[in-house]
Amino acid sequence: MNLLEVSALCKTYGSGDTAVKALKNVSFSIPKGQFVAVVGESGSGKSTLLNMIGALDTPTSGNVLIDGSDVFRMKDEKLTIFRRRNIGFIFQAFNLIPELNVEQNITFPVLLDYKKPNKEYVEEILTVLSLQGRREHLPRQLSGGQQQRVAIGRALITRPMLILADEPTGNLDSQNSSEVISLLKTASKRYQQTIIMITHNRSIAATADRVLQVSDGVLSDLGGMSNEKLS
Amino acid sequence: MKSYLSLIPISSKVHRRQNRMTLLCIIFAVFLVTAVFSMAEMGVRMEQTRLLDKHGSLTLQDLSDSAMGQTLYLIAMVLFVLILVAGVLMISSSINSNVAQRTKFFGMMRCIGMSKQQIIRFVRLEALNWCKTAVPIGIVLGIVITWCLCAVLRFIVGDEFSNIPIFGISITGIISGIVVGIVTVLIAAKSPAKRAAKVSPVTAVSGNSESTKNVHHAVNVRLFKIETALGVHHAVSAKKNLILMTGSFALSIILFLSFSVLIDFVGYLMPQSSSTSDINISSSDGSISIDSTLLDTINDMEGVKRVFGRRSYFDVSAELDRDNILSSTIDIISYDEFDLDCLTKDDMLKKGSDISKVYGNSNYVLATWDKDSPLKIGDKIWVDNESLEIAGLLKYDPFSSDGLTNGKITLITSGDTFVRLTGITDYSLIMIQTTKNATNEDVTAISDILDKNCIFNDRRDQRTASTYIAFVFCVYGFLAIITLVTVLNIVNSISMSVSARIKQYGAMRAVGMDEHQITKMIAAEAFTYALSGCIIGCASGLLLSKLLYDILIATHFSYAIWSLPVTSLMIILLFVFAAAVAAVYAPSKRLRNMAITGTINEL
């Protein structure tokens, strides 16, 4: 069964002569548990596509169905809660909350739901991410790699069906990059999560189950890991 | 671009929204100073016209030599300094936030070769660039408001303000407005400019890290829900801002409570009684000899608005019916219906009084009172074998100069009760209120019909109503200024705080914070400022109010007792609440309407 179905997605910024078509009739679907990399030049429309899938931005036309729910038909309040419970976000700039410590940052989406975080699960995440010794630390006391691990923890805490990562390794060195990617892959397998990740790094893209390329707003499916176009 | 400074107008166009608050602050300061000095000049011109009218062709002394001119300019100078300080504080905090938000920009400028001195010049000129629009707007606003105020004084307050010019333009006002605009901006831009110059070029590469530098400890999420805890933390973590905001709220509250005492003080100095008369007619030997028909005659004359009289009967023997019967002599004074009505209208009666029983022919009376008086409501007094019950007590003794009874019992009865008790129908005092347009001829006509036994006392010159109104007007006007400064300050501060964290809020929205939670978080921040200001302001304001009351009022008017200013406190609470709500409204609306992707990517 497909977890994500994107059909005829278009996004145009501006109007008239200055109109820019960022996405042109994009359609694809992703089954549950797949690890997908999205590649493309700067300004090709990758981030726009990811923002649409995460319902952070609204399309000019087209639909996005996550687990059968049409996200753009939801009212804002319902959409926020849907996003909080079903989609995890990882940003290039980490975007952690500077006033919250590691543990609080990880449990933030649960706290927003006014629920008590599951202690065992929090421990498990901290262990998987090797952050046990850092739980009381503030983001500014962590290295870039550690901060991105916290962001991954925050994306995992609600056990979302879908994780969207916008260049999660963009600000990291090669060692931290490969650690983050292997963590994401482990999570994908362990918690049966679908991951869509934007990356500029071809070797990272090559390790994904499937690669999508966006070029000038048009999407093409490059297929699986063995694809020679990537190597 | 001719020089790097050509960037200033371009950048101000791009950052129009962020600059709006700073612009408003400058406009506000310029407007206030222009209005204050223009009003002072109008006052001086009014005095000039009055002197001209009075002394005819006499050469007028130099304006600044006249006592009134000096007082008005002195007040204007004091207000000038106050506004300058408030303006510098306001504008400085908004330029500071403006600079803080553009750390990366200044870092980049340093990176590509701008020197520290050039950055300082850049920030200063950027601030002066705002004056270009803000100063003219402030001056025009100041002039228009002066016109409105003069019209209010001339047509609504009237009397001694009837000579005030309406469409006057004050050069002093305009010049001081320009000076205050430029001086405040230059002083205010000083510290932010230095701060901007200190930005290291490396910030251009490492990003805007300013907002995270001040965080030293994590939020306590055990006490509140996460969004409330974050909001409170935002307010408490920036110590300097917290002190500034709390101080600004507290200062307004303290000033409000202190000025209320000042209004009370003037109220005691110039009691505004509804029954204040313009003309008094009394019997020359103090005996009761004015025929009651005179009232009707005067009532029908030109220029008379209202006539009422008082009868009096002094040193009557009476017995106070208490546990042990006290014998003494008392005074009885009769009040006409209008006079009795005024007691209620002017709030002269103590709590528990029931004046309605006193009207008409009854056995109920009112009595004067002070804190040493033995009388209580419900006490009975025997006069001439008749039992009179005290239905109400006055707050003080209006018949003595110091407001104290000095042990004397004075009863106030209705006219009918007085006549029944004493058999006297003649008045001892007739009081006349004239109409607004009563002429001197009208007043002379009244004095002409009186016989030799009567003393005619024209008290129109002693009217203090318009001076009192003008004073109250000024005090409340000043309070309104202080209040506006506080509101602008909190609105500005919250707006800046939101702008500084906009990227963070975008991330919070992305990971699932909803609109209500965002609003609650901003509200928690605003209410933390408001609440701490309220607590400190009310506590110290009440102490100061009591102290001022004791020094100014209680030492001179011994019957005056300080009581908790409940109404003022309620107004303050309501106002602080409204200010906090106003401060939250715009930023939360802005965040709601902003696309999440826009807030995440904004730098």
Chai-1 contact restraints between the chains, C-beta under 6 A:
chainA,res_idxA,chainB,res_idxB,connection_type,confidence,min_distance_angstrom,max_distance_angstrom,comment,restraint_id
A,N51,B,T597,contact,1.0,0.0,6.0,A-B,restraint_1
A,L56,B,A510,contact,1.0,0.0,6.0,A-B,restraint_2
A,L56,B,I596,contact,1.0,0.0,6.0,A-B,restraint_3
A,L56,B,T597,contact,1.0,0.0,6.0,A-B,restraint_4
A,D57,B,A595,contact,1.0,0.0,6.0,A-B,restraint_5
A,D57,B,T597,contact,1.0,0.0,6.0,A-B,restraint_6
A,T80,B,D514,contact,1.0,0.0,6.0,A-B,restraint_7
A,R83,B,G512,contact,1.0,0.0,6.0,A-B,restraint_8
A,R84,B,G512,contact,1.0,0.0,6.0,A-B,restraint_9
A,F89,B,A510,contact,1.0,0.0,6.0,A-B,restraint_10
A,F89,B,V511,contact,1.0,0.0,6.0,A-B,restraint_11
A,N95,B,A507,contact,1.0,0.0,6.0,A-B,restraint_12
A,P98,B,T212,contact,1.0,0.0,6.0,A-B,restraint_13
A,P98,B,V215,contact,1.0,0.0,6.0,A-B,restraint_14
A,E99,B,V215,contact,1.0,0.0,6.0,A-B,restraint_15
A,E99,B,V219,contact,1.0,0.0,6.0,A-B,restraint_16
A,E99,B,H233,contact,1.0,0.0,6.0,A-B,restraint_17
A,L100,B,V219,contact,1.0,0.0,6.0,A-B,restraint_18
A,N101,B,A218,contact,1.0,0.0,6.0,A-B,restraint_19
A,P109,B,V511,contact,1.0,0.0,6.0,A-B,restraint_20
A,P109,B,G512,contact,1.0,0.0,6.0,A-B,restraint_21
A,L111,B,I226,contact,1.0,0.0,6.0,A-B,restraint_22
A,L112,B,G512,contact,1.0,0.0,6.0,A-B,restraint_23
A,L112,B,M513,contact,1.0,0.0,6.0,A-B,restraint_24
A,L138,B,V215,contact,1.0,0.0,6.0,A-B,restraint_25
A,R140,B,T212,contact,1.0,0.0,6.0,A-B,restraint_26
